[in-house]
Amino acid sequence: MSPIARLYGIGIVVLVVLACIALVWVMVAGLLNNLATAGPVIAAAIALIVFAVGEVFTRQRVAQQYRWDKIADDYEGFVEMVRTMGDTLEENNGELPQETLDKMGKFSDKLMMWGTPDVIRAWRDVKRLADEDLEPTEAMLRFGAVLVAIRKDLGHNRNLDVRDLLGVTINDIDDHIPAGLKL
């Protein structure tokens, strides 16, 4: 979060606190003195609180949309890479070509700036595949975990089975991953 956005957020919090203090003070003073002036002041304080809270939520949505705009194309590239990974490995005798490794590196760079912690952790586990001797099923599950984290980041249904996601591109997914597996 930028320093200006942070100051803006602090300013809104200060306004909300001041409005709450004014609301309580006016309510107590109004009950003790004059109810005719307390009503409009209470209404104004409530309106200020509603405005400030609405503004905070609007700023959060704008910041989230900006982040999504920065990373969405890279998420799509990742999905394409997963879709073609099996054929690429088969064509290259189990080795990834330099072009795919370059794509993976660029994806890592973008995640450093714009990825959520869940996506970064899942991607880190995928990158460890080269250091470990894993069965293809475990590799598929790790790529599936990244897909689940990406969908969660984008606000999509989080209740999908990893097989549902991987089954979009892997026809025989039922032979590799048991039903009902949640990540």
C-alpha positions as CSV (number, residue, x, y, z in Angstrom):
1,M,0.0,0.0,0.0
2,S,1.4,3.4,-0.9
3,P,2.0,6.0,1.7
4,I,-0.7,8.2,0.2
5,A,-3.2,5.5,0.4
6,R,-2.2,4.7,3.9
7,L,-2.6,8.3,5.0
8,Y,-6.0,8.4,3.2
9,G,-7.1,5.3,5.2
10,I,-5.8,6.8,8.4
11,G,-7.8,10.0,7.6
12,I,-11.0,8.1,7.1
13,V,-10.5,6.2,10.4
14,V,-9.9,9.5,12.2
15,L,-13.1,10.9,10.6
16,V,-15.1,7.8,11.8
17,V,-13.7,8.1,15.3
18,L,-14.5,11.8,15.5
19,A,-18.0,11.2,14.1
20,C,-18.6,8.5,16.7
21,I,-17.4,10.8,19.5
22,A,-19.6,13.6,18.2
23,L,-22.5,11.3,17.9
24,V,-22.2,10.1,21.5
25,W,-21.6,13.6,22.8
26,V,-24.6,15.1,21.0
27,M,-26.9,12.2,22.0
28,V,-26.0,12.7,25.7
29,A,-26.1,16.5,25.4
30,G,-29.3,16.4,23.3
31,L,-31.1,14.2,25.8
32,L,-30.1,16.5,28.6
33,N,-30.7,19.8,26.8
34,N,-32.6,20.2,23.5
35,L,-33.8,17.3,21.4
36,A,-34.6,19.6,18.5
37,T,-31.0,20.3,17.7
38,A,-29.8,16.8,18.6
39,G,-31.7,15.1,15.7
40,P,-30.0,16.8,12.8
41,V,-26.6,16.5,14.4
42,I,-27.1,12.8,15.0
43,A,-28.3,12.3,11.4
44,A,-25.2,14.2,10.1
45,A,-22.9,12.1,12.3
46,I,-24.5,8.8,11.0
47,A,-24.3,10.0,7.4
48,L,-20.6,10.8,7.9
49,I,-19.9,7.3,9.3
50,V,-21.8,5.7,6.5
51,F,-19.9,7.7,3.9
52,A,-16.5,7.0,5.5
53,V,-17.2,3.2,5.7
54,G,-18.4,3.2,2.1
55,E,-15.3,5.1,1.0
56,V,-13.0,2.5,2.7
57,F,-14.8,-0.4,1.0
58,T,-14.7,1.4,-2.4
59,R,-10.9,2.1,-2.0
60,Q,-10.3,-1.6,-1.2
61,R,-12.3,-2.7,-4.3
62,V,-10.4,-0.3,-6.5
63,A,-7.1,-1.6,-5.2
64,Q,-8.1,-5.2,-5.6
65,Q,-9.3,-4.5,-9.2
66,Y,-6.0,-2.8,-10.0
67,R,-4.0,-5.9,-8.7
68,W,-6.3,-8.2,-10.7
69,D,-5.7,-6.2,-13.8
70,K,-1.9,-6.6,-13.3
71,I,-1.9,-10.3,-12.8
72,A,-4.9,-11.7,-14.7
73,D,-3.0,-12.2,-18.0
74,D,-0.2,-14.0,-16.3
75,Y,-2.8,-16.3,-14.6
76,E,-4.2,-17.1,-18.0
77,G,-0.7,-17.8,-19.3
78,F,-0.2,-20.2,-16.4
79,V,-3.4,-22.1,-17.2
80,E,-2.2,-22.4,-20.8
81,M,1.1,-23.6,-19.7
82,V,-0.5,-26.3,-17.5
83,R,-2.8,-27.3,-20.4
84,T,0.2,-27.9,-22.7
85,M,2.7,-29.2,-20.1
86,G,2.0,-32.9,-20.7
87,D,2.5,-32.7,-24.5
88,T,5.6,-30.5,-24.0
89,L,7.2,-33.0,-21.6
90,E,6.3,-35.9,-23.9
91,E,7.8,-34.1,-27.0
92,N,11.1,-33.3,-25.1
93,N,11.7,-36.7,-23.3
94,G,10.6,-35.4,-19.9
95,E,12.5,-32.2,-20.1
96,L,11.0,-28.7,-20.2
97,P,12.1,-26.6,-23.1
98,Q,13.8,-23.2,-22.4
99,E,10.7,-21.4,-23.6
100,T,8.6,-23.0,-20.9
101,L,11.3,-22.3,-18.3
102,D,11.3,-18.7,-19.4
103,K,7.5,-18.5,-19.0
104,M,7.8,-20.0,-15.6
105,G,10.4,-17.4,-14.6
106,K,8.3,-14.5,-15.8
107,F,5.3,-15.9,-13.9
108,S,7.5,-16.0,-10.8
109,D,8.5,-12.4,-11.3
110,K,4.9,-11.3,-11.6
111,L,3.9,-13.3,-8.5
112,M,6.6,-11.5,-6.5
113,M,4.8,-8.2,-7.1
114,W,1.1,-9.1,-7.5
115,G,0.4,-12.6,-6.2
116,T,-1.4,-13.4,-3.1
117,P,0.3,-15.5,-0.4
118,D,-1.7,-18.6,-1.3
119,V,-0.7,-18.4,-4.9
120,I,2.9,-17.7,-4.1
121,R,3.1,-20.7,-1.7
122,A,1.4,-23.0,-4.2
123,W,3.8,-21.9,-7.0
124,R,6.8,-22.4,-4.7
125,D,5.7,-26.0,-4.2
126,V,5.5,-26.4,-8.0
127,K,9.0,-25.0,-8.5
128,R,10.3,-27.5,-6.0
129,L,9.2,-30.3,-8.4
130,A,12.6,-30.1,-10.1
131,D,14.4,-30.9,-6.8
132,E,12.2,-33.8,-5.9
133,D,11.5,-37.2,-7.6
134,L,7.7,-37.1,-7.6
135,E,5.1,-39.3,-9.2
136,P,3.1,-37.6,-11.9
137,T,0.0,-37.6,-9.7
138,E,1.8,-35.5,-7.0
139,A,3.0,-33.1,-9.7
140,M,-0.6,-32.8,-11.0
141,L,-1.8,-32.1,-7.5
142,R,0.7,-29.3,-7.1
143,F,-0.3,-27.7,-10.3
144,G,-3.9,-28.1,-9.2
145,A,-3.1,-26.4,-5.9
146,V,-1.9,-23.3,-7.9
147,L,-5.1,-23.4,-10.0
148,V,-7.2,-23.5,-6.8
149,A,-5.2,-20.6,-5.3
150,I,-5.6,-18.5,-8.5
151,R,-9.4,-19.1,-8.5
152,K,-9.5,-18.2,-4.8
153,D,-7.5,-15.0,-5.5
154,L,-9.9,-14.0,-8.3
155,G,-12.9,-14.6,-6.0
156,H,-14.3,-17.7,-7.8
157,N,-16.0,-20.7,-6.2
158,R,-13.6,-22.1,-3.7
159,N,-15.5,-25.4,-3.3
160,L,-14.3,-27.0,-6.5
161,D,-12.6,-30.3,-6.3
162,V,-9.1,-30.2,-7.7
163,R,-10.1,-33.0,-10.1
164,D,-12.8,-30.7,-11.5
165,L,-10.2,-28.1,-12.4
166,L,-7.6,-30.5,-13.7
167,G,-10.2,-32.5,-15.5
168,V,-10.9,-29.6,-17.8
169,T,-7.6,-30.4,-19.6
170,I,-6.7,-34.0,-18.4
171,N,-9.2,-36.4,-19.7
172,D,-8.3,-39.4,-17.6
173,I,-8.0,-37.5,-14.3
174,D,-10.2,-40.0,-12.5
175,D,-7.5,-42.6,-13.0
176,H,-4.9,-40.5,-11.2
177,I,-6.6,-38.5,-8.5
178,P,-9.3,-39.9,-6.1
179,A,-12.7,-38.3,-5.9
180,G,-13.4,-35.7,-3.3
181,L,-9.9,-34.6,-2.8
182,K,-9.8,-31.1,-1.4
183,L,-6.6,-28.9,-1.3
